[in-house]
Amino acid sequence: MQKYKGFPSRMPGTDYQFTIRRANPKGATKLIHRERYRDRKPADQRADKAFLEQVVHYFGAEPFQRGCLDAGRLSWFFGREIISATESFDTQSYESLLKVDLELVRISFPGILE
């Protein structure tokens, strides 16, 4: 499992997790498409923005391995702002390649790319 030195493990001052410490011996948790409803708690919305901001800052538009990034947090963006970088994408692999759709980030989270 790829670990990203310098990537924050959680949102500062909260328990919102961004990374995991070690690989699950049974395999990675499956990435799913989660709906982000407008009535989500403000704290959840701040965590979403903080995580996506870190992903954009750390990886930019380049493809990256899923690695130690938290599946729950990734699932809020999977299929929208964070997409598969290959056609043969395995949702349960730590080695799967992802990439950021910067145009959608610009629309969904204005201010992150400025």
PATORKOL-7929 format. One record per atom (N, C-alpha, C): y, x, z; chain; residue number from 1; residue in three letters; atom name. Coordinates in steps of 0.02 Angstrom, whole numbers, plus 50000, padded with zeros to 5 digits. Example, Ala and Ser with C-alpha at 12.3 -4.5 7.8 and 13.67 -1.06 7.14 Angstrom:
+-------+-------+-------+-------+-----+------+------+
|     v |     u |     w | kette |  nr | rest | atom |
+-------+-------+-------+-------+-----+------+------+
| 49716 | 50660 | 50390 |     A |   1 |  ALA |    N |
| 49775 | 50615 | 50390 |     A |   1 |  ALA |   CA |
| 49835 | 50660 | 50390 |     A |   1 |  ALA |    C |
| 49888 | 50642 | 50354 |     A |   2 |  SER |    N |
| 49947 | 50684 | 50357 |     A |   2 |  SER |   CA |
| 50002 | 50645 | 50394 |     A |   2 |  SER |    C |
+-------+-------+-------+-------+-----+------+------+
This chain:
+-------+-------+-------+-------+-----+------+------+
|     v |     u |     w | kette |  nr | rest | atom |
+-------+-------+-------+-------+-----+------+------+
| 49941 | 50042 | 50000 |     A |   1 |  MET |    N |
| 50000 | 50000 | 50000 |     A |   1 |  MET |   CA |
| 50062 | 50045 | 50000 |     A |   1 |  MET |    C |
| 50106 | 50031 | 49952 |     A |   2 |  GLN |    N |
| 50169 | 50068 | 49946 |     A |   2 |  GLN |   CA |
| 50217 | 50048 | 50002 |     A |   2 |  GLN |    C |
| 50245 | 50099 | 50037 |     A |   3 |  LYS |    N |
| 50295 | 50086 | 50087 |     A |   3 |  LYS |   CA |
| 50362 | 50112 | 50061 |     A |   3 |  LYS |    C |
| 50416 | 50078 | 50079 |     A |   4 |  TYR |    N |
| 50481 | 50095 | 50053 |     A |   4 |  TYR |   CA |
| 50526 | 50123 | 50108 |     A |   4 |  TYR |    C |
| 50533 | 50188 | 50108 |     A |   5 |  LYS |    N |
| 50574 | 50222 | 50159 |     A |   5 |  LYS |   CA |
| 50647 | 50201 | 50151 |     A |   5 |  LYS |    C |
| 50676 | 50179 | 50205 |     A |   6 |  GLY |    N |
| 50746 | 50158 | 50204 |     A |   6 |  GLY |   CA |
| 50756 | 50084 | 50193 |     A |   6 |  GLY |    C |
| 50703 | 50048 | 50174 |     A |   7 |  PHE |    N |
| 50708 | 49976 | 50167 |     A |   7 |  PHE |   CA |
| 50702 | 49945 | 50237 |     A |   7 |  PHE |    C |
| 50749 | 49901 | 50256 |     A |   8 |  PRO |    N |
| 50747 | 49874 | 50325 |     A |   8 |  PRO |   CA |
| 50684 | 49832 | 50337 |     A |   8 |  PRO |    C |
| 50656 | 49838 | 50396 |     A |   9 |  SER |    N |
| 50595 | 49801 | 50413 |     A |   9 |  SER |   CA |
| 50609 | 49729 | 50431 |     A |   9 |  SER |    C |
| 50670 | 49715 | 50450 |     A |  10 |  ARG |    N |
| 50689 | 49646 | 50467 |     A |  10 |  ARG |   CA |
| 50765 | 49639 | 50462 |     A |  10 |  ARG |    C |
| 50788 | 49577 | 50465 |     A |  11 |  MET |    N |
| 50859 | 49564 | 50463 |     A |  11 |  MET |   CA |
| 50888 | 49586 | 50531 |     A |  11 |  MET |    C |
| 50939 | 49628 | 50530 |     A |  12 |  PRO |    N |
| 50967 | 49654 | 50593 |     A |  12 |  PRO |   CA |
| 50986 | 49598 | 50642 |     A |  12 |  PRO |    C |
| 50965 | 49606 | 50704 |     A |  13 |  GLY |    N |
| 50982 | 49559 | 50757 |     A |  13 |  GLY |   CA |
| 50940 | 49495 | 50758 |     A |  13 |  GLY |    C |
| 50889 | 49492 | 50715 |     A |  14 |  THR |    N |
| 50847 | 49431 | 50712 |     A |  14 |  THR |   CA |
| 50773 | 49451 | 50709 |     A |  14 |  THR |    C |
| 50730 | 49400 | 50707 |     A |  15 |  ASP |    N |
| 50659 | 49412 | 50697 |     A |  15 |  ASP |   CA |
| 50636 | 49395 | 50627 |     A |  15 |  ASP |    C |
| 50683 | 49389 | 50580 |     A |  16 |  TYR |    N |
| 50665 | 49376 | 50510 |     A |  16 |  TYR |   CA |
| 50638 | 49440 | 50479 |     A |  16 |  TYR |    C |
| 50573 | 49440 | 50466 |     A |  17 |  GLN |    N |
| 50537 | 49499 | 50442 |     A |  17 |  GLN |   CA |
| 50546 | 49509 | 50367 |     A |  17 |  GLN |    C |
| 50557 | 49573 | 50346 |     A |  18 |  PHE |    N |
| 50563 | 49591 | 50276 |     A |  18 |  PHE |   CA |
| 50503 | 49631 | 50251 |     A |  18 |  PHE |    C |
| 50471 | 49669 | 50295 |     A |  19 |  THR |    N |
| 50414 | 49710 | 50276 |     A |  19 |  THR |   CA |
| 50356 | 49702 | 50325 |     A |  19 |  THR |    C |
| 50298 | 49725 | 50304 |     A |  20 |  ILE |    N |
| 50240 | 49726 | 50349 |     A |  20 |  ILE |   CA |
| 50224 | 49799 | 50365 |     A |  20 |  ILE |    C |
| 50190 | 49810 | 50420 |     A |  21 |  ARG |    N |
| 50175 | 49878 | 50442 |     A |  21 |  ARG |   CA |
| 50115 | 49908 | 50408 |     A |  21 |  ARG |    C |
| 50063 | 49867 | 50400 |     A |  22 |  ARG |    N |
| 50001 | 49894 | 50371 |     A |  22 |  ARG |   CA |
| 49967 | 49842 | 50327 |     A |  22 |  ARG |    C |
| 49926 | 49867 | 50283 |     A |  23 |  ALA |    N |
| 49891 | 49823 | 50236 |     A |  23 |  ALA |   CA |
| 49837 | 49782 | 50272 |     A |  23 |  ALA |    C |
| 49827 | 49722 | 50250 |     A |  24 |  ASN |    N |
| 49775 | 49679 | 50276 |     A |  24 |  ASN |   CA |
| 49709 | 49702 | 50244 |     A |  24 |  ASN |    C |
| 49657 | 49717 | 50283 |     A |  25 |  PRO |    N |
| 49594 | 49740 | 50253 |     A |  25 |  PRO |   CA |
| 49562 | 49687 | 50207 |     A |  25 |  PRO |    C |
| 49578 | 49624 | 50216 |     A |  26 |  LYS |    N |
| 49550 | 49571 | 50174 |     A |  26 |  LYS |   CA |
| 49589 | 49563 | 50109 |     A |  26 |  LYS |    C |
| 49645 | 49597 | 50103 |     A |  27 |  GLY |    N |
| 49687 | 49591 | 50043 |     A |  27 |  GLY |   CA |
| 49755 | 49563 | 50060 |     A |  27 |  GLY |    C |
| 49799 | 49569 | 50012 |     A |  28 |  ALA |    N |
| 49868 | 49546 | 50022 |     A |  28 |  ALA |   CA |
| 49871 | 49469 | 50024 |     A |  28 |  ALA |    C |
| 49919 | 49444 | 50062 |     A |  29 |  THR |    N |
| 49931 | 49372 | 50063 |     A |  29 |  THR |   CA |
| 49957 | 49350 | 49995 |     A |  29 |  THR |    C |
| 49932 | 49294 | 49971 |     A |  30 |  LYS |    N |
| 49949 | 49270 | 49905 |     A |  30 |  LYS |   CA |
| 50023 | 49250 | 49901 |     A |  30 |  LYS |    C |
| 50057 | 49271 | 49848 |     A |  31 |  LEU |    N |
| 50125 | 49250 | 49835 |     A |  31 |  LEU |   CA |
| 50123 | 49180 | 49804 |     A |  31 |  LEU |    C |
| 50166 | 49136 | 49829 |     A |  32 |  ILE |    N |
| 50170 | 49068 | 49803 |     A |  32 |  ILE |   CA |
| 50243 | 49053 | 49787 |     A |  32 |  ILE |    C |
| 50253 | 48999 | 49750 |     A |  33 |  HIS |    N |
| 50321 | 48976 | 49735 |     A |  33 |  HIS |   CA |
| 50341 | 48927 | 49790 |     A |  33 |  HIS |    C |
| 50391 | 48945 | 49831 |     A |  34 |  ARG |    N |
| 50415 | 48900 | 49884 |     A |  34 |  ARG |   CA |
| 50482 | 48870 | 49864 |     A |  34 |  ARG |    C |
| 50491 | 48807 | 49876 |     A |  35 |  GLU |    N |
| 50554 | 48774 | 49861 |     A |  35 |  GLU |   CA |
| 50606 | 48790 | 49915 |     A |  35 |  GLU |    C |
| 50666 | 48807 | 49893 |     A |  36 |  ARG |    N |
| 50722 | 48818 | 49939 |     A |  36 |  ARG |   CA |
| 50766 | 48756 | 49936 |     A |  36 |  ARG |    C |
| 50760 | 48713 | 49984 |     A |  37 |  TYR |    N |
| 50799 | 48652 | 49986 |     A |  37 |  TYR |   CA |
| 50869 | 48666 | 50014 |     A |  37 |  TYR |    C |
| 50917 | 48628 | 49993 |     A |  38 |  ARG |    N |
| 50987 | 48638 | 50014 |     A |  38 |  ARG |   CA |
| 50996 | 48627 | 50089 |     A |  38 |  ARG |    C |
| 50953 | 48588 | 50121 |     A |  39 |  ASP |    N |
| 50962 | 48572 | 50192 |     A |  39 |  ASP |   CA |
| 50927 | 48623 | 50238 |     A |  39 |  ASP |    C |
| 50909 | 48682 | 50212 |     A |  40 |  ARG |    N |
| 50879 | 48733 | 50255 |     A |  40 |  ARG |   CA |
| 50930 | 48756 | 50306 |     A |  40 |  ARG |    C |
| 50905 | 48781 | 50361 |     A |  41 |  LYS |    N |
| 50949 | 48805 | 50415 |     A |  41 |  LYS |   CA |
| 50993 | 48862 | 50390 |     A |  41 |  LYS |    C |
| 51055 | 48865 | 50414 |     A |  42 |  PRO |    N |
| 51100 | 48919 | 50394 |     A |  42 |  PRO |   CA |
| 51070 | 48989 | 50408 |     A |  42 |  PRO |    C |
| 51034 | 48996 | 50463 |     A |  43 |  ALA |    N |
| 51004 | 49061 | 50479 |     A |  43 |  ALA |   CA |
| 50952 | 49081 | 50426 |     A |  43 |  ALA |    C |
| 50913 | 49032 | 50402 |     A |  44 |  ASP |    N |
| 50864 | 49045 | 50349 |     A |  44 |  ASP |   CA |
| 50899 | 49065 | 50285 |     A |  44 |  ASP |    C |
| 50954 | 49032 | 50270 |     A |  45 |  GLN |    N |
| 50992 | 49049 | 50209 |     A |  45 |  GLN |   CA |
| 51021 | 49119 | 50214 |     A |  45 |  GLN |    C |
| 51045 | 49138 | 50273 |     A |  46 |  ARG |    N |
| 51071 | 49206 | 50282 |     A |  46 |  ARG |   CA |
| 51016 | 49258 | 50274 |     A |  46 |  ARG |    C |
| 50956 | 49242 | 50300 |     A |  47 |  ALA |    N |
| 50899 | 49288 | 50293 |     A |  47 |  ALA |   CA |
| 50879 | 49295 | 50220 |     A |  47 |  ALA |    C |
| 50880 | 49240 | 50182 |     A |  48 |  ASP |    N |
| 50865 | 49243 | 50111 |     A |  48 |  ASP |   CA |
| 50914 | 49290 | 50075 |     A |  48 |  ASP |    C |
| 50977 | 49280 | 50088 |     A |  49 |  LYS |    N |
| 51029 | 49320 | 50056 |     A |  49 |  LYS |   CA |
| 51022 | 49393 | 50075 |     A |  49 |  LYS |    C |
| 51011 | 49407 | 50139 |     A |  50 |  ALA |    N |
| 51005 | 49476 | 50163 |     A |  50 |  ALA |   CA |
| 50945 | 49511 | 50131 |     A |  50 |  ALA |    C |
| 50888 | 49476 | 50126 |     A |  51 |  PHE |    N |
| 50829 | 49506 | 50096 |     A |  51 |  PHE |   CA |
| 50841 | 49520 | 50022 |     A |  51 |  PHE |    C |
| 50866 | 49471 | 49986 |     A |  52 |  LEU |    N |
| 50877 | 49480 | 49914 |     A |  52 |  LEU |   CA |
| 50928 | 49535 | 49902 |     A |  52 |  LEU |    C |
| 50978 | 49539 | 49944 |     A |  53 |  GLU |    N |
| 51029 | 49592 | 49938 |     A |  53 |  GLU |   CA |
| 50996 | 49660 | 49945 |     A |  53 |  GLU |    C |
| 50951 | 49667 | 49993 |     A |  54 |  GLN |    N |
| 50916 | 49731 | 50003 |     A |  54 |  GLN |   CA |
| 50871 | 49748 | 49944 |     A |  54 |  GLN |    C |
| 50836 | 49698 | 49917 |     A |  55 |  VAL |    N |
| 50792 | 49709 | 49859 |     A |  55 |  VAL |   CA |
| 50833 | 49732 | 49799 |     A |  55 |  VAL |    C |
| 50888 | 49698 | 49786 |     A |  56 |  VAL |    N |
| 50931 | 49716 | 49729 |     A |  56 |  VAL |   CA |
| 50960 | 49786 | 49740 |     A |  56 |  VAL |    C |
| 50983 | 49801 | 49799 |     A |  57 |  HIS |    N |
| 51012 | 49867 | 49814 |     A |  57 |  HIS |   CA |
| 50959 | 49922 | 49808 |     A |  57 |  HIS |    C |
| 50899 | 49909 | 49832 |     A |  58 |  TYR |    N |
| 50846 | 49960 | 49834 |     A |  58 |  TYR |   CA |
| 50814 | 49971 | 49766 |     A |  58 |  TYR |    C |
| 50800 | 49916 | 49729 |     A |  59 |  PHE |    N |
| 50762 | 49921 | 49667 |     A |  59 |  PHE |   CA |
| 50803 | 49910 | 49603 |     A |  59 |  PHE |    C |
| 50857 | 49873 | 49608 |     A |  60 |  GLY |    N |
| 50896 | 49857 | 49548 |     A |  60 |  GLY |   CA |
| 50855 | 49817 | 49499 |     A |  60 |  GLY |    C |
| 50861 | 49833 | 49435 |     A |  61 |  ALA |    N |
| 50825 | 49795 | 49383 |     A |  61 |  ALA |   CA |
| 50759 | 49828 | 49365 |     A |  61 |  ALA |    C |
| 50741 | 49882 | 49397 |     A |  62 |  GLU |    N |
| 50679 | 49918 | 49382 |     A |  62 |  GLU |   CA |
| 50619 | 49883 | 49412 |     A |  62 |  GLU |    C |
| 50561 | 49884 | 49378 |     A |  63 |  PRO |    N |
| 50500 | 49856 | 49407 |     A |  63 |  PRO |   CA |
| 50480 | 49895 | 49470 |     A |  63 |  PRO |    C |
| 50451 | 49860 | 49518 |     A |  64 |  PHE |    N |
| 50430 | 49891 | 49581 |     A |  64 |  PHE |   CA |
| 50365 | 49860 | 49604 |     A |  64 |  PHE |    C |
| 50327 | 49899 | 49643 |     A |  65 |  GLN |    N |
| 50265 | 49872 | 49672 |     A |  65 |  GLN |   CA |
| 50283 | 49827 | 49731 |     A |  65 |  GLN |    C |
| 50242 | 49776 | 49740 |     A |  66 |  ARG |    N |
| 50250 | 49730 | 49796 |     A |  66 |  ARG |   CA |
| 50246 | 49769 | 49862 |     A |  66 |  ARG |    C |
| 50198 | 49812 | 49868 |     A |  67 |  GLY |    N |
| 50191 | 49857 | 49925 |     A |  67 |  GLY |   CA |
| 50196 | 49821 | 49992 |     A |  67 |  GLY |    C |
| 50239 | 49847 | 50036 |     A |  68 |  CYS |    N |
| 50244 | 49823 | 50104 |     A |  68 |  CYS |   CA |
| 50292 | 49764 | 50113 |     A |  68 |  CYS |    C |
| 50319 | 49739 | 50058 |     A |  69 |  LEU |    N |
| 50366 | 49682 | 50064 |     A |  69 |  LEU |   CA |
| 50329 | 49620 | 50088 |     A |  69 |  LEU |    C |
| 50359 | 49584 | 50134 |     A |  70 |  ASP |    N |
| 50328 | 49526 | 50165 |     A |  70 |  ASP |   CA |
| 50316 | 49470 | 50115 |     A |  70 |  ASP |    C |
| 50255 | 49444 | 50112 |     A |  71 |  ALA |    N |
| 50237 | 49392 | 50064 |     A |  71 |  ALA |   CA |
| 50275 | 49327 | 50077 |     A |  71 |  ALA |    C |
| 50285 | 49310 | 50139 |     A |  72 |  GLY |    N |
| 50321 | 49249 | 50156 |     A |  72 |  GLY |   CA |
| 50392 | 49252 | 50131 |     A |  72 |  GLY |    C |
| 50425 | 49308 | 50141 |     A |  73 |  ARG |    N |
| 50494 | 49316 | 50119 |     A |  73 |  ARG |   CA |
| 50498 | 49320 | 50043 |     A |  73 |  ARG |    C |
| 50451 | 49356 | 50011 |     A |  74 |  LEU |    N |
| 50450 | 49360 | 49938 |     A |  74 |  LEU |   CA |
| 50439 | 49292 | 49906 |     A |  74 |  LEU |    C |
| 50398 | 49251 | 49938 |     A |  75 |  SER |    N |
| 50381 | 49186 | 49909 |     A |  75 |  SER |   CA |
| 50441 | 49140 | 49901 |     A |  75 |  SER |    C |
| 50493 | 49150 | 49941 |     A |  76 |  TRP |    N |
| 50554 | 49109 | 49933 |     A |  76 |  TRP |   CA |
| 50589 | 49124 | 49867 |     A |  76 |  TRP |    C |
| 50575 | 49182 | 49838 |     A |  77 |  PHE |    N |
| 50609 | 49204 | 49776 |     A |  77 |  PHE |   CA |
| 50562 | 49209 | 49717 |     A |  77 |  PHE |    C |
| 50497 | 49208 | 49729 |     A |  78 |  PHE |    N |
| 50447 | 49220 | 49677 |     A |  78 |  PHE |   CA |
| 50450 | 49165 | 49623 |     A |  78 |  PHE |    C |
| 50455 | 49187 | 49561 |     A |  79 |  GLY |    N |
| 50459 | 49140 | 49506 |     A |  79 |  GLY |   CA |
| 50530 | 49121 | 49487 |     A |  79 |  GLY |    C |
| 50578 | 49145 | 49526 |     A |  80 |  ARG |    N |
| 50649 | 49132 | 49512 |     A |  80 |  ARG |   CA |
| 50685 | 49199 | 49508 |     A |  80 |  ARG |    C |
| 50713 | 49220 | 49564 |     A |  81 |  GLU |    N |
| 50752 | 49283 | 49564 |     A |  81 |  GLU |   CA |
| 50706 | 49345 | 49561 |     A |  81 |  GLU |    C |
| 50646 | 49339 | 49586 |     A |  82 |  ILE |    N |
| 50597 | 49394 | 49582 |     A |  82 |  ILE |   CA |
| 50538 | 49369 | 49541 |     A |  82 |  ILE |    C |
| 50525 | 49404 | 49486 |     A |  83 |  ILE |    N |
| 50473 | 49383 | 49439 |     A |  83 |  ILE |   CA |
| 50422 | 49438 | 49429 |     A |  83 |  ILE |    C |
| 50366 | 49420 | 49399 |     A |  84 |  SER |    N |
| 50314 | 49470 | 49384 |     A |  84 |  SER |   CA |
| 50339 | 49514 | 49328 |     A |  84 |  SER |    C |
| 50322 | 49578 | 49332 |     A |  85 |  ALA |    N |
| 50344 | 49626 | 49281 |     A |  85 |  ALA |   CA |
| 50290 | 49637 | 49228 |     A |  85 |  ALA |    C |
| 50231 | 49609 | 49239 |     A |  86 |  THR |    N |
| 50176 | 49617 | 49191 |     A |  86 |  THR |   CA |
| 50144 | 49549 | 49178 |     A |  86 |  THR |    C |
| 50110 | 49544 | 49122 |     A |  87 |  GLU |    N |
| 50076 | 49480 | 49106 |     A |  87 |  GLU |   CA |
| 50014 | 49469 | 49149 |     A |  87 |  GLU |    C |
| 49980 | 49523 | 49166 |     A |  88 |  SER |    N |
| 49919 | 49517 | 49208 |     A |  88 |  SER |   CA |
| 49938 | 49528 | 49281 |     A |  88 |  SER |    C |
| 49974 | 49480 | 49309 |     A |  89 |  PHE |    N |
| 50000 | 49485 | 49377 |     A |  89 |  PHE |   CA |
| 49950 | 49456 | 49426 |     A |  89 |  PHE |    C |
| 49933 | 49495 | 49478 |     A |  90 |  ASP |    N |
| 49888 | 49472 | 49530 |     A |  90 |  ASP |   CA |
| 49929 | 49454 | 49592 |     A |  90 |  ASP |    C |
| 49930 | 49391 | 49611 |     A |  91 |  THR |    N |
| 49971 | 49369 | 49668 |     A |  91 |  THR |   CA |
| 49944 | 49394 | 49735 |     A |  91 |  THR |    C |
| 49885 | 49424 | 49736 |     A |  92 |  GLN |    N |
| 49855 | 49447 | 49798 |     A |  92 |  GLN |   CA |
| 49844 | 49522 | 49797 |     A |  92 |  GLN |    C |
| 49886 | 49560 | 49763 |     A |  93 |  SER |    N |
| 49879 | 49632 | 49760 |     A |  93 |  SER |   CA |
| 49943 | 49667 | 49783 |     A |  93 |  SER |    C |
| 49934 | 49717 | 49825 |     A |  94 |  TYR |    N |
| 49992 | 49757 | 49847 |     A |  94 |  TYR |   CA |
| 50020 | 49799 | 49790 |     A |  94 |  TYR |    C |
| 49980 | 49812 | 49738 |     A |  95 |  GLU |    N |
| 50001 | 49854 | 49682 |     A |  95 |  GLU |   CA |
| 50034 | 49815 | 49626 |     A |  95 |  GLU |    C |
| 50037 | 49749 | 49630 |     A |  96 |  SER |    N |
| 50068 | 49707 | 49578 |     A |  96 |  SER |   CA |
| 50141 | 49727 | 49568 |     A |  96 |  SER |    C |
| 50162 | 49727 | 49505 |     A |  97 |  LEU |    N |
| 50230 | 49745 | 49488 |     A |  97 |  LEU |   CA |
| 50275 | 49683 | 49484 |     A |  97 |  LEU |    C |
| 50332 | 49689 | 49516 |     A |  98 |  LEU |    N |
| 50382 | 49636 | 49516 |     A |  98 |  LEU |   CA |
| 50447 | 49664 | 49488 |     A |  98 |  LEU |    C |
| 50493 | 49621 | 49470 |     A |  99 |  LYS |    N |
| 50561 | 49644 | 49453 |     A |  99 |  LYS |   CA |
| 50610 | 49589 | 49469 |     A |  99 |  LYS |    C |
| 50672 | 49608 | 49476 |     A | 100 |  VAL |    N |
| 50726 | 49562 | 49494 |     A | 100 |  VAL |   CA |
| 50759 | 49536 | 49431 |     A | 100 |  VAL |    C |
| 50768 | 49471 | 49427 |     A | 101 |  ASP |    N |
| 50805 | 49440 | 49372 |     A | 101 |  ASP |   CA |
| 50878 | 49438 | 49393 |     A | 101 |  ASP |    C |
| 50915 | 49490 | 49372 |     A | 102 |  LEU |    N |
| 50984 | 49497 | 49395 |     A | 102 |  LEU |   CA |
| 51030 | 49441 | 49373 |     A | 102 |  LEU |    C |
| 51017 | 49412 | 49315 |     A | 103 |  GLU |    N |
| 51058 | 49356 | 49291 |     A | 103 |  GLU |   CA |
| 51050 | 49295 | 49338 |     A | 103 |  GLU |    C |
| 50989 | 49281 | 49358 |     A | 104 |  LEU |    N |
| 50977 | 49225 | 49403 |     A | 104 |  LEU |   CA |
| 51005 | 49240 | 49473 |     A | 104 |  LEU |    C |
| 51002 | 49302 | 49495 |     A | 105 |  VAL |    N |
| 51031 | 49321 | 49559 |     A | 105 |  VAL |   CA |
| 51107 | 49308 | 49557 |     A | 105 |  VAL |    C |
| 51138 | 49326 | 49502 |     A | 106 |  ARG |    N |
| 51210 | 49316 | 49493 |     A | 106 |  ARG |   CA |
| 51228 | 49242 | 49499 |     A | 106 |  ARG |    C |
| 51185 | 49198 | 49473 |     A | 107 |  ILE |    N |
| 51197 | 49126 | 49475 |     A | 107 |  ILE |   CA |
| 51181 | 49097 | 49544 |     A | 107 |  ILE |    C |
| 51123 | 49113 | 49571 |     A | 108 |  SER |    N |
| 51099 | 49084 | 49634 |     A | 108 |  SER |   CA |
| 51133 | 49111 | 49696 |     A | 108 |  SER |    C |
| 51149 | 49176 | 49695 |     A | 109 |  PHE |    N |
| 51179 | 49208 | 49753 |     A | 109 |  PHE |   CA |
| 51241 | 49248 | 49732 |     A | 109 |  PHE |    C |
| 51295 | 49212 | 49715 |     A | 110 |  PRO |    N |
| 51355 | 49248 | 49694 |     A | 110 |  PRO |   CA |
| 51380 | 49293 | 49751 |     A | 110 |  PRO |    C |
| 51402 | 49351 | 49733 |     A | 111 |  GLY |    N |
| 51427 | 49398 | 49783 |     A | 111 |  GLY |   CA |
| 51380 | 49456 | 49796 |     A | 111 |  GLY |    C |
| 51315 | 49448 | 49782 |     A | 112 |  ILE |    N |
| 51268 | 49502 | 49795 |     A | 112 |  ILE |   CA |
| 51279 | 49560 | 49747 |     A | 112 |  ILE |    C |
| 51294 | 49545 | 49684 |     A | 113 |  LEU |    N |
| 51299 | 49598 | 49634 |     A | 113 |  LEU |   CA |
| 51371 | 49623 | 49625 |     A | 113 |  LEU |    C |
| 51416 | 49601 | 49665 |     A | 114 |  GLU |    N |
| 51486 | 49624 | 49657 |     A | 114 |  GLU |   CA |
| 51502 | 49683 | 49700 |     A | 114 |  GLU |    C |
+-------+-------+-------+-------+-----+------+------+
